[in-house]
Amino acid sequence: MPRTVIVGDVHGCRQELEALLARAAVCGSDRVYFVGDLIARGPDTLGVLDLVLELGAQSVCGNHEFKLLAWDEARKKHGPEVPLGPSHAQVARAMRSRHWKLLRSMPLWIDLPEHELRIVHAGLVPGVPIERQDPEVLMTVRGMTDKGEPSKLRGSEPWARRYQGPPHVVFGHHALMAPQVHPWATGIDMGCVYGGFLAAMVLREGDVVPPMDRRLESLVTVPARKTWYPVRERRDAV
């Protein structure tokens, strides 16, 4: 019976991704999805992208994929002087046409109606239809201000605390050492590239996301092999 496997932010950690897929016993009939940020900061971005292609998996667009796509479009218009940070520049130089094609195929959200869930990279503004959401919010939001405005900052009230589904939203981007478990949303970025864990939600065919008291039963995790990108180098507004 095929299952659905939704993987958190990989950030170039191919060996951890392989270990996670093995621990979850992913097989050819399973459907694999990613919450975005497959690339940069970790040791093997191209290996991750090639594995995603081998799996026939799908991913939403994360802010790091968008950064490369935006840079590529600007470069085509304005020439090679368009700046890009060293980590992303290294990835951009190494990527082949198949990798760019994969990035360009990534939507801002993926709906899985059989599980009554939606995958986005970072989150959304509660109460706003998905078609009217600001793409930047979908890729960068972490919380909400007291005025009800989206915020990229750590420490703001999580947007997921205010969100009322359906559908259930599975997201990444906001790296914590534990999953974010809310009534209608689950955050599965556990900071693998920062020395934490790589996580995946695994659902059997026809299952919906379990209630909060049983949510952790649906998650599979593996520890990072090392701290690939020290926490002191992280930036909130990314």
ChimeraX attribute file (.defattr): number of C-alpha atoms within 10 A of each C-alpha:
attribute: neighborCount
match mode: 1-to-1
recipient: residues
	/A:1	6
	/A:2	14
	/A:3	18
	/A:4	22
	/A:5	23
	/A:6	23
	/A:7	29
	/A:8	32
	/A:9	30
	/A:10	31
	/A:11	26
	/A:12	25
	/A:13	26
	/A:14	22
	/A:15	16
	/A:16	23
	/A:17	26
	/A:18	15
	/A:19	16
	/A:20	21
	/A:21	20
	/A:22	12
	/A:23	12
	/A:24	17
	/A:25	9
	/A:26	19
	/A:27	13
	/A:28	10
	/A:29	10
	/A:30	19
	/A:31	19
	/A:32	22
	/A:33	22
	/A:34	27
	/A:35	31
	/A:36	33
	/A:37	26
	/A:38	30
	/A:39	27
	/A:40	25
	/A:41	23
	/A:42	20
	/A:43	17
	/A:44	18
	/A:45	24
	/A:46	20
	/A:47	15
	/A:48	23
	/A:49	22
	/A:50	15
	/A:51	15
	/A:52	21
	/A:53	14
	/A:54	9
	/A:55	16
	/A:56	12
	/A:57	16
	/A:58	20
	/A:59	26
	/A:60	24
	/A:61	29
	/A:62	28
	/A:63	23
	/A:64	21
	/A:65	23
	/A:66	19
	/A:67	15
	/A:68	20
	/A:69	17
	/A:70	11
	/A:71	19
	/A:72	18
	/A:73	12
	/A:74	15
	/A:75	14
	/A:76	10
	/A:77	10
	/A:78	10
	/A:79	10
	/A:80	11
	/A:81	8
	/A:82	13
	/A:83	10
	/A:84	14
	/A:85	8
	/A:86	11
	/A:87	12
	/A:88	18
	/A:89	14
	/A:90	13
	/A:91	18
	/A:92	18
	/A:93	8
	/A:94	11
	/A:95	13
	/A:96	11
	/A:97	8
	/A:98	12
	/A:99	18
	/A:100	16
	/A:101	10
	/A:102	16
	/A:103	22
	/A:104	13
	/A:105	13
	/A:106	17
	/A:107	14
	/A:108	22
	/A:109	23
	/A:110	21
	/A:111	14
	/A:112	13
	/A:113	12
	/A:114	11
	/A:115	17
	/A:116	16
	/A:117	19
	/A:118	18
	/A:119	26
	/A:120	25
	/A:121	32
	/A:122	29
	/A:123	30
	/A:124	28
	/A:125	23
	/A:126	18
	/A:127	11
	/A:128	10
	/A:129	9
	/A:130	15
	/A:131	8
	/A:132	8
	/A:133	16
	/A:134	12
	/A:135	16
	/A:136	16
	/A:137	18
	/A:138	23
	/A:139	30
	/A:140	25
	/A:141	26
	/A:142	27
	/A:143	25
	/A:144	23
	/A:145	14
	/A:146	8
	/A:147	6
	/A:148	13
	/A:149	11
	/A:150	22
	/A:151	20
	/A:152	20
	/A:153	19
	/A:154	15
	/A:155	10
	/A:156	14
	/A:157	17
	/A:158	21
	/A:159	22
	/A:160	26
	/A:161	16
	/A:162	18
	/A:163	19
	/A:164	15
	/A:165	15
	/A:166	11
	/A:167	18
	/A:168	23
	/A:169	28
	/A:170	29
	/A:171	31
	/A:172	32
	/A:173	28
	/A:174	25
	/A:175	22
	/A:176	17
	/A:177	15
	/A:178	14
	/A:179	21
	/A:180	20
	/A:181	18
	/A:182	19
	/A:183	19
	/A:184	20
	/A:185	27
	/A:186	22
	/A:187	26
	/A:188	30
	/A:189	31
	/A:190	29
	/A:191	28
	/A:192	31
	/A:193	29
	/A:194	23
	/A:195	18
	/A:196	22
	/A:197	28
	/A:198	27
	/A:199	29
	/A:200	28
	/A:201	23
	/A:202	22
	/A:203	20
	/A:204	15
	/A:205	14
	/A:206	12
	/A:207	13
	/A:208	15
	/A:209	23
	/A:210	13
	/A:211	12
	/A:212	14
	/A:213	9
	/A:214	10
	/A:215	16
	/A:216	14
	/A:217	11
	/A:218	14
	/A:219	18
	/A:220	18
	/A:221	23
	/A:222	21
	/A:223	17
	/A:224	21
	/A:225	14
	/A:226	13
	/A:227	14
	/A:228	18
	/A:229	18
	/A:230	12
	/A:231	12
	/A:232	7
	/A:233	7
	/A:234	11
	/A:235	9
	/A:236	10
	/A:237	11
	/A:238	13
